[in-house]
Amino acid sequence: LSDFFQDSKIRKQIKIVEAVRKMINEKILSEIGMFASFAEQENIKIICLKGVLFGYKYYPCPEKRMTGDIDIFLDKKDFKNFVNMCREHGYTREEGKVIKDARIEDFISGKWRDQHFDVIVKGDGSVLNSFTMDIHERLFQQQWFGGLCHHIPRDFYNRSKLIDGFRGRIYEFEVHDMLIYHQLHFIQHLFRNIWTGYASGEFYFQKRVNLIFEVACIVKNSQINWMYYIELCLKYQINMEIAVVC
């Protein structure tokens, strides 16, 4: 971004932000490495959604992938074990609240409609020494999508692949699944904003343009079999929603 500005002061400010961002990314990668080690010991399949690892693989410059949290997708059977590990390593609910077993059981039972557990945090609250994590057992709120979308989380989980070149055992979605996930993620934010606006009378467009940019990054840096992609969209009956994003 600094290349677009002639003002030296602005260029310097942007480069400082990018340098700090790089430090934060490295710390997040180190934290994910801890999870990877734990996953190997406990035979847990951890899938990273979006975030730093996505930036390093798909972004022209990884520091441009702004993120402050770690998004993890797990099988339901591994959820409690993983959250317990997070507790042991200093994670709490926001504002220092203890992660209680009852909260974990409520999420596993399916009583919550949201797709991820309470936001959990670790650190001193500073930018460089804090981590925020969303642990997903579902990929989206099912009421936003009809048809056969309830098969998507299990199918995407089963097709996920080990990330090459990363120390430890961390997985990512197969590239066609990743493309669809990013599109559905954008659509869900759009739906949620419309629903919230209808309830409050104040409509707004949440700043999620980055999700469309990430769809473009996946397409540019991958070999996409478009016929297979279309078959997946038809299989899950999400072809109309996906067509809008395309």
C-alpha positions as CSV (number, residue, x, y, z in Angstrom):
1,L,0.0,0.0,0.0
2,S,2.9,2.4,0.8
3,D,3.8,2.3,-2.9
4,F,0.7,4.3,-3.8
5,F,1.5,7.3,-1.6
6,Q,4.0,10.0,-2.4
7,D,3.9,11.6,1.1
8,S,6.9,10.2,3.0
9,K,5.2,10.5,6.4
10,I,2.3,8.4,5.3
11,R,4.6,5.8,3.7
12,K,6.6,5.6,6.9
13,Q,3.4,5.1,9.0
14,I,2.2,2.3,6.7
15,K,5.6,0.5,6.8
16,I,5.5,0.7,10.7
17,V,2.0,-0.9,10.6
18,E,3.2,-3.6,8.3
19,A,6.3,-4.3,10.5
20,V,4.1,-4.7,13.6
21,R,1.7,-6.8,11.6
22,K,4.6,-9.1,10.7
23,M,5.5,-9.5,14.4
24,I,2.0,-10.3,15.3
25,N,1.7,-12.9,12.5
26,E,4.9,-14.6,13.7
27,K,3.5,-14.8,17.2
28,I,0.2,-16.3,16.0
29,L,2.2,-18.8,13.9
30,S,4.1,-19.8,17.1
31,E,0.8,-20.2,19.0
32,I,-0.7,-22.4,16.2
33,G,2.5,-24.5,16.3
34,M,1.7,-25.2,20.0
35,F,-1.7,-26.5,18.9
36,A,-0.1,-28.6,16.2
37,S,2.1,-30.3,18.7
38,F,-0.8,-31.0,20.9
39,A,-2.8,-32.3,18.0
40,E,-0.1,-34.9,17.2
41,Q,0.0,-36.1,20.8
42,E,-3.8,-36.4,21.1
43,N,-4.6,-37.5,17.5
44,I,-6.8,-34.5,16.9
45,K,-7.4,-33.1,13.4
46,I,-7.2,-29.3,13.6
47,I,-8.3,-27.3,10.6
48,C,-7.2,-23.7,10.4
49,L,-9.8,-21.4,8.8
50,K,-8.7,-18.1,7.1
51,G,-6.1,-16.1,9.1
52,V,-2.4,-16.0,9.1
53,L,-1.8,-19.4,7.4
54,F,-4.2,-18.4,4.6
55,G,-2.3,-15.2,4.2
56,Y,1.1,-16.9,3.9
57,K,-0.2,-19.2,1.3
58,Y,-2.4,-17.0,-0.8
59,Y,-1.7,-13.3,-0.2
60,P,0.9,-11.5,-2.4
61,C,2.3,-10.1,0.9
62,P,1.3,-12.0,4.1
63,E,1.5,-8.8,6.3
64,K,-1.5,-7.5,4.3
65,R,-3.7,-10.2,5.8
66,M,-4.9,-8.3,8.8
67,T,-6.1,-10.7,11.5
68,G,-6.3,-10.6,15.3
69,D,-7.6,-14.1,16.0
70,I,-7.2,-17.8,15.3
71,D,-10.1,-19.7,13.7
72,I,-10.1,-23.4,14.4
73,F,-12.5,-26.1,13.0
74,L,-12.8,-29.4,14.8
75,D,-14.8,-32.6,14.8
76,K,-17.4,-32.6,17.7
77,K,-15.7,-35.6,19.3
78,D,-12.4,-33.6,19.7
79,F,-14.0,-30.3,20.9
80,K,-13.9,-30.9,24.7
81,N,-10.4,-32.2,24.6
82,F,-9.2,-29.2,22.6
83,V,-11.0,-26.6,24.8
84,N,-9.5,-28.2,27.9
85,M,-6.0,-27.8,26.4
86,C,-6.8,-24.2,25.7
87,R,-7.8,-23.7,29.4
88,E,-4.6,-25.4,30.5
89,H,-2.6,-22.9,28.4
90,G,-4.2,-19.8,29.9
91,Y,-7.2,-19.2,27.7
92,T,-10.3,-17.7,29.3
93,R,-13.6,-16.3,28.0
94,E,-13.5,-12.6,27.4
95,E,-13.1,-10.4,30.4
96,G,-11.2,-13.1,32.2
97,K,-14.3,-15.4,32.8
98,V,-13.5,-19.0,33.4
99,I,-14.4,-21.5,30.6
100,K,-16.9,-23.7,32.5
101,D,-17.6,-27.3,31.6
102,A,-21.4,-26.5,31.4
103,R,-20.7,-24.0,28.6
104,I,-18.7,-26.7,26.7
105,E,-21.5,-29.3,27.1
106,D,-24.1,-26.8,25.9
107,F,-22.2,-26.1,22.7
108,I,-21.5,-29.8,22.0
109,S,-25.2,-30.6,22.6
110,G,-26.2,-28.2,19.8
111,K,-28.2,-25.8,21.9
112,W,-26.4,-22.9,20.5
113,R,-27.3,-21.6,17.0
114,D,-24.0,-19.9,16.4
115,Q,-21.3,-21.7,14.6
116,H,-18.5,-21.2,17.1
117,F,-17.9,-21.4,20.8
118,D,-17.4,-18.4,23.1
119,V,-14.6,-16.2,21.9
120,I,-11.6,-17.2,24.1
121,V,-8.6,-15.1,24.8
122,K,-5.1,-15.3,26.3
123,G,-2.5,-12.7,27.1
124,D,-2.1,-9.3,28.7
125,G,-4.5,-7.4,26.4
126,S,-1.7,-5.7,24.4
127,V,-1.6,-6.0,20.6
128,L,1.7,-8.0,20.6
129,N,1.0,-10.3,23.5
130,S,-2.6,-11.4,23.2
131,F,-4.4,-14.1,21.3
132,T,-8.1,-14.4,20.4
133,M,-9.6,-17.7,19.2
134,D,-12.9,-18.9,17.7
135,I,-13.3,-22.7,17.9
136,H,-15.8,-23.9,15.3
137,E,-17.7,-27.2,15.2
138,R,-20.0,-25.8,12.5
139,L,-19.1,-23.6,9.6
140,F,-22.2,-21.3,9.5
141,Q,-25.6,-20.7,10.9
142,Q,-27.7,-23.3,9.1
143,Q,-30.8,-21.1,8.9
144,W,-29.1,-18.9,6.3
145,F,-28.8,-21.8,3.8
146,G,-31.3,-24.4,2.9
147,G,-31.1,-27.6,0.9
148,L,-28.3,-30.0,1.7
149,C,-25.9,-27.6,3.3
150,H,-25.9,-29.6,6.6
151,H,-23.6,-32.1,4.8
152,I,-20.9,-29.4,4.1
153,P,-19.1,-29.4,7.5
154,R,-18.6,-33.2,7.6
155,D,-17.7,-33.4,3.9
156,F,-15.2,-30.5,4.0
157,Y,-13.7,-32.0,7.2
158,N,-13.2,-35.4,5.6
159,R,-11.6,-33.9,2.4
160,S,-9.2,-31.5,4.3
161,K,-5.5,-31.9,3.7
162,L,-2.4,-31.5,5.8
163,I,-0.7,-28.2,5.3
164,D,2.6,-28.7,3.6
165,G,5.7,-27.0,5.1
166,F,4.2,-26.3,8.5
167,R,5.7,-27.8,11.6
168,G,3.2,-30.1,13.3
169,R,-0.2,-31.4,12.3
170,I,-2.5,-28.6,11.0
171,Y,-5.0,-29.1,8.2
172,E,-6.7,-26.9,5.7
173,F,-9.7,-27.4,3.4
174,E,-9.3,-28.8,-0.1
175,V,-9.0,-25.9,-2.4
176,H,-12.5,-26.2,-4.0
177,D,-14.1,-26.5,-0.5
178,M,-12.0,-23.5,0.6
179,L,-13.3,-21.5,-2.3
180,I,-16.9,-22.4,-1.4
181,Y,-16.4,-21.8,2.3
182,H,-15.1,-18.2,1.7
183,Q,-18.0,-17.4,-0.5
184,L,-20.5,-18.8,2.0
185,H,-18.8,-16.9,4.8
186,F,-19.2,-13.7,2.9
187,I,-22.9,-14.4,2.2
188,Q,-23.5,-15.2,5.9
189,H,-22.1,-11.8,7.0
190,L,-24.3,-10.2,4.3
191,F,-27.5,-12.1,5.5
192,R,-26.7,-11.3,9.1
193,N,-26.3,-7.6,8.4
194,I,-29.6,-7.5,6.6
195,W,-31.4,-9.4,9.4
196,T,-29.9,-7.1,12.1
197,G,-30.8,-4.1,10.0
198,Y,-34.4,-5.3,9.7
199,A,-34.6,-5.7,13.4
200,S,-33.0,-2.4,14.3
201,G,-34.0,-0.2,11.4
202,E,-30.4,0.6,10.7
203,F,-28.9,-1.1,7.7
204,Y,-25.2,-1.1,7.1
205,F,-22.7,-3.0,5.0
206,Q,-20.1,-4.6,7.3
207,K,-16.6,-4.2,6.1
208,R,-16.1,-7.6,4.6
209,V,-14.7,-6.7,1.2
210,N,-11.6,-8.7,2.2
211,L,-13.6,-11.9,1.9
212,I,-14.2,-11.2,-1.8
213,F,-10.5,-10.4,-2.2
214,E,-9.7,-13.8,-0.6
215,V,-11.9,-15.6,-3.1
216,A,-9.9,-13.8,-5.8
217,C,-6.6,-14.9,-4.2
218,I,-7.7,-18.5,-4.1
219,V,-8.6,-18.5,-7.8
220,K,-5.4,-16.7,-8.8
221,N,-3.1,-19.0,-6.9
222,S,-4.8,-22.4,-7.5
223,Q,-5.8,-24.8,-10.2
224,I,-9.5,-24.7,-10.0
225,N,-11.6,-27.5,-11.8
226,W,-14.6,-25.4,-12.5
227,M,-16.8,-28.3,-13.5
228,Y,-16.1,-30.0,-10.2
229,Y,-16.7,-26.8,-8.4
230,I,-20.1,-26.4,-10.1
231,E,-20.9,-30.0,-9.2
232,L,-20.3,-29.3,-5.5
233,C,-22.5,-26.2,-5.6
234,L,-25.3,-28.2,-7.2
235,K,-24.8,-31.1,-4.8
236,Y,-25.3,-28.8,-1.7
237,Q,-28.0,-26.7,-3.4
238,I,-26.1,-23.5,-2.9
239,N,-25.6,-22.7,-6.6
240,M,-27.9,-19.6,-6.5
241,E,-26.1,-18.0,-3.5
242,I,-22.7,-18.8,-4.9
243,A,-23.6,-17.3,-8.3
244,V,-24.3,-14.0,-6.6
245,V,-20.8,-13.9,-5.1
246,C,-19.2,-15.0,-8.4
